[in-house]
Amino acid sequence: MTITPSRAAATPPPTHRVSIRVDLASGARIGPGKVALLEEIARSGSISGAGRALKMSYRRAWELVEDLNRHLGTPVVTTAAGGARGGGAKLTPGGAALVTEYRAIEAAAHAAAGPHLAALDRACGASE
């Protein structure tokens, strides 16, 4: 039996990346996980649906939302109890602003880090 290599696209080589976590004076910590959760809540309209999409328990998703609400002093997500029209969750204006500003910080950091990451590639022989 002859084995032939797959014609699928080759996996791109790993690249450097910058991961941002913002520690606010209030004690809130905001990073890629919480922001992804908020984005998924906005998309799905549900904390449990967002948790499932991110492979996270409802309890964990709720704890992260509550942590943000507690430390920021204003809700980032509003919820409606289930019933005939179902329940749901959505971002508050503060929650939407948190996501927008975090993504802006992240984009600025990536742009600023680009030349330095390239220098790391050159200095460390990233192609090895």
C-alpha positions as CSV (number, residue, x, y, z in Angstrom):
1,M,0.0,0.0,0.0
2,T,1.4,3.4,-1.0
3,I,0.8,6.4,1.2
4,T,0.7,9.7,-0.6
5,P,1.0,13.0,1.1
6,S,-2.1,15.0,1.6
7,R,-2.7,17.8,-0.8
8,A,-4.3,19.9,1.9
9,A,-2.7,23.2,2.6
10,A,0.3,22.9,4.8
11,T,-0.1,24.2,8.4
12,P,1.4,27.6,8.5
13,P,4.5,27.9,10.8
14,P,3.7,29.2,14.3
15,T,3.9,33.0,14.7
16,H,4.6,35.2,17.6
17,R,1.5,36.8,19.1
18,V,0.8,39.3,21.8
19,S,-1.8,38.5,24.4
20,I,-3.2,41.5,26.4
21,R,-4.6,41.5,29.9
22,V,-5.7,44.8,31.4
23,D,-5.7,45.1,35.1
24,L,-8.0,48.0,36.1
25,A,-7.6,50.1,39.2
26,S,-11.0,48.6,40.4
27,G,-9.4,45.2,40.6
28,A,-11.1,43.9,37.4
29,R,-8.9,41.9,35.1
30,I,-9.9,41.9,31.5
31,G,-8.3,39.6,29.0
32,P,-9.0,37.6,25.8
33,G,-11.1,35.0,27.6
34,K,-13.6,37.4,29.2
35,V,-13.8,39.5,26.1
36,A,-14.5,36.4,24.0
37,L,-17.2,35.5,26.4
38,L,-18.8,38.9,26.2
39,E,-18.6,38.8,22.4
40,E,-20.3,35.4,22.4
41,I,-23.0,36.5,24.7
42,A,-23.7,39.5,22.4
43,R,-23.8,37.1,19.4
44,S,-25.9,34.3,21.0
45,G,-28.0,36.3,23.4
46,S,-27.4,33.7,26.1
47,I,-24.8,33.1,28.8
48,S,-25.3,29.4,28.6
49,G,-25.1,29.4,24.8
50,A,-21.9,31.5,25.0
51,G,-20.5,29.1,27.5
52,R,-21.3,26.1,25.3
53,A,-19.7,27.8,22.3
54,L,-16.5,28.4,24.2
55,K,-16.5,25.0,25.8
56,M,-17.1,26.4,29.3
57,S,-19.7,25.5,31.9
58,Y,-22.6,27.8,32.5
59,R,-21.4,28.2,36.0
60,R,-17.9,29.4,34.9
61,A,-19.4,31.8,32.3
62,W,-21.7,33.2,35.0
63,E,-18.9,33.6,37.5
64,L,-16.8,35.5,34.9
65,V,-19.7,37.9,34.2
66,E,-20.4,38.4,37.9
67,D,-16.7,39.1,38.5
68,L,-16.8,41.8,35.9
69,N,-20.1,43.2,37.2
70,R,-18.7,43.3,40.8
71,H,-15.4,44.9,40.0
72,L,-16.5,47.4,37.4
73,G,-19.4,48.6,39.6
74,T,-21.8,48.5,36.6
75,P,-23.4,45.5,34.9
76,V,-21.7,44.4,31.6
77,V,-24.5,41.9,30.9
78,T,-28.3,42.1,31.5
79,T,-30.4,39.0,31.8
80,A,-34.0,38.2,31.5
81,A,-35.6,35.2,33.2
82,G,-37.0,32.4,31.1
83,G,-40.7,32.1,30.4
84,A,-43.1,32.1,27.5
85,R,-40.7,34.4,25.5
86,G,-37.6,32.7,26.8
87,G,-34.8,34.3,28.7
88,G,-31.7,35.7,27.4
89,A,-28.7,38.0,28.0
90,K,-27.3,41.0,26.3
91,L,-24.4,43.4,26.7
92,T,-25.1,46.7,28.4
93,P,-23.7,49.8,26.8
94,G,-20.9,49.5,29.4
95,G,-20.2,45.9,28.3
96,A,-20.2,46.8,24.7
97,A,-17.8,49.7,25.4
98,L,-15.5,47.3,27.4
99,V,-15.3,45.0,24.4
100,T,-14.7,47.8,21.9
101,E,-12.0,49.5,24.0
102,Y,-10.2,46.2,24.8
103,R,-10.1,45.3,21.1
104,A,-8.7,48.8,20.4
105,I,-6.0,48.4,23.0
106,E,-5.2,44.9,21.6
107,A,-5.0,46.3,18.0
108,A,-2.7,49.1,19.1
109,A,-0.5,46.7,21.0
110,H,-0.2,44.4,18.0
111,A,0.7,47.3,15.7
112,A,3.3,48.6,18.2
113,A,4.7,45.1,18.8
114,G,5.0,44.1,15.1
115,P,8.5,45.5,14.5
116,H,9.7,44.1,17.8
117,L,8.3,40.6,17.0
118,A,10.0,40.8,13.6
119,A,13.3,41.6,15.3
120,L,12.8,38.6,17.6
121,D,12.3,36.5,14.5
122,R,15.7,37.7,13.1
123,A,17.5,37.5,16.5
124,C,16.2,34.0,17.4
125,G,16.1,32.4,14.0
126,A,12.4,31.8,14.0
127,S,12.7,29.6,10.9
128,E,14.7,27.0,12.8
